[in-house]
Amino acid sequence: MEQRFESVENRLDSMEQRFESVDKRFDSMDQRFESVDKRFDSMEQNTNEKFAAIDKRFDSIEETIVKEIESTRAELKAEIQYVHDELKDLRTDLANVEQVTAKNWLDISRLKAIR
């Protein structure tokens, strides 16, 4: 009977050793998973920082483009107004030339009539 107890005890010791081995493996796996988690966290943080930098660059580019468009719009408006004013002056001058030409023709026809 004592041999049986010893045999059972040996088996229990063997099982306990196996459980300890399994526990060690689980601990090792936990460490590996923690390492992988840290890597993923680091990658996520790195990716978020890069996206934030890209967003910042896009915002800066957008702001620059908006300023350029506003500046160009103001310049074009000023140029169009200048051309409009010049054209208006040319029309006035042309109307004056037409009136003077008509008066000159009238004077020429009067002079011809006097002869």
Secondary structure, DSSP 4 states (H G I P E B T S, - for coil): -HHHHHHHHHHHHHHHHHHHHHHHHHHHHHHHHHHHHHHHHHHHHHHHHHHHHHHHHHHHHHHHHHHHHHHHHHHHHHHHHHHHHHHHHHHHHHHHHHHHHHHHHHHHHHHHHH-
